[in-house]
Amino acid sequence: MRSEPFAETEAPAFRVGYLVSQYPALSHAFIEREIRSLRALGTAVETFSVRPALEHQLLTATDREEAARTTVLLRVPRLARGALSVLARSPRAAAVGLIAALRLPGGTSPRALLLRVAYFAEACALLGELQSRSITHVHVHFANNAASVAHLAVRMGNCAGGLYSWSLTIHRPEAHGLGLEDDEARTAAALLRRQLTNVSRVVCISEGCRDQVVAGVGPDIAGRASVVHMGIDTGAYTPAQSCPESGTDGTTRVLFVGRLVPAKAPHDLLTAFAAARDRLPMRLVLVGEGQLLESLQRQAEQLGLADAVQFAGPVGQDELPGHYRRADVFCLPSYTEGVPVVLMEAMASGVPVLTTTAGAITELVRAEHNGLVVEPGDVDGIANGLRRLALDRELRDRLGQAGRATVVAEFESRVVASQLSEVFAAAVVPQAKAQAGRARR
């Protein structure tokens, strides 16, 4: 049987496929904004999701529209068509892909092997979609199952004579085992290194992230690793028309936005808030959902905060700007982070921020310049920071203004989208040169 290459024909303007493990999702709202910014610049972006979006997380019309236009790979008919297409076009490519999938690090249990077969089937489905839509470059957020699927799809497509490339955004290297020494971390790091063997470009969201990736993966990745910060639409997140006044009784309104999980340290925030509120009138609003909700509600009752704390639950992106504009202070006491988008949103809204030195936060928040910073776990420091901000309106104004200036200058989504476009172009150029060489021969 003659192999037919999975190659682009009569390509339109530059196109890229975005692949995410689950898209859209509440915790992936920044990806949706990134895609919209790229489309506004003229890049044709088509979205793919390994698993379908969760209905209860589609809170806005934009979310629902994005879900409707996203192709879900984990559908039996699509998986079957993809596998049959690869087999028909290039049995060798199918064999290479299946063997590569089975050799991915992750154990030899029946469940682990079944997962790798699923990655192979999903990669076949993705490759079939790319070929039918004349897309030759895929971008992935997070080195998870989506990265394995892209790694396998590109390997099979190129084995069959196509010219495919992929790139990956890494947010927190430690989440993929880099820099950690336990068995689970070593397995995760080995998987990441295997995924990156054929990646064209690695996008790191901070300088610290890039340093960790190069140190953990090896110097060979350095030439393919770029730093591109996350970004937000600073036109959507703006200060209130007039600076928010604390309530008529002088109440300071403190806001937290994020997942209610241990890494975000919401329990620390409640403890610090109770200590600060012992002397000053304050209210706390927590926006988000997560595994700690019930324990946080119990903690609030035990601390006598039932009337002072509001658990607002998950909200859509169209509601978030209002929460920031109503806040006097934003607090994110995380233990681990990349460069949090919620901090950018708060700063762009002119809200003074109180956070920790976790991850690459200090690449965004400079202590005493555009925010207050303490060490992770420093509950007393958080309480003292809340008191300072509650008592000093001039400090709040100064930090809020400097925070917005930082985000506008360094983390505007249009600037970030332009940088990503350059990364994608750099990944595709070698493929285009190879295709031109073939044409000459």
Number of C-alpha atoms within 10 A of each C-alpha: 7 8 16 13 16 26 20 18 11 6 12 11 9 17 20 25 21 24 27 27 23 17 27 29 22 23 13 13 15 20 18 17 19 20 19 16 21 21 15 12 13 12 18 16 18 19 21 26 21 22 16 19 22 13 12 9 16 19 17 14 11 15 21 16 12 17 22 12 11 19 21 24 24 18 14 12 10 20 21 14 15 23 20 18 17 27 16 15 17 23 18 16 21 27 14 16 27 21 15 19 23 18 15 19 19 17 11 11 9 8 10 15 17 13 16 23 18 18 28 29 30 30 32 33 28 31 28 22 18 24 18 13 16 18 25 25 24 28 26 25 19 19 24 17 18 26 28 24 29 32 29 29 30 28 26 29 28 17 20 22 15 20 23 27 28 27 26 26 20 23 25 25 24 19 18 25 21 22 17 16 11 9 10 13 17 18 18 21 25 20 21 24 19 18 22 21 12 16 21 22 24 26 23 25 21 24 15 17 22 24 14 18 26 17 14 21 18 11 11 10 21 16 11 17 22 20 19 22 26 25 27 25 20 21 12 14 21 20 24 16 7 7 16 17 14 17 13 6 8 13 16 24 21 24 23 26 26 21 22 22 16 15 13 20 20 24 20 21 23 22 18 23 27 21 19 21 21 10 9 17 16 24 20 25 19 23 19 19 18 13 11 15 18 11 11 16 17 13 16 20 14 10 13 12 19 13 10 17 20 16 15 13 16 20 18 16 17 12 12 18 19 15 17 28 20 19 26 28 24 25 27 23 29 25 17 20 19 22 24 18 17 19 26 28 25 31 32 31 28 30 37 28 29 23 25 27 21 20 22 21 21 16 14 21 26 17 16 12 15 25 26 23 24 19 15 20 16 15 21 16 19 29 20 17 23 26 20 15 22 24 14 10 13 10 17 22 17 17 24 26 19 21 28 25 16 19 24 19 10 14 23 20 25 20 18 20 25 15 17 20 17 12 21 21 15 14 22 21 12 14 17 14 11 11 16 11 10 9 8 6 6
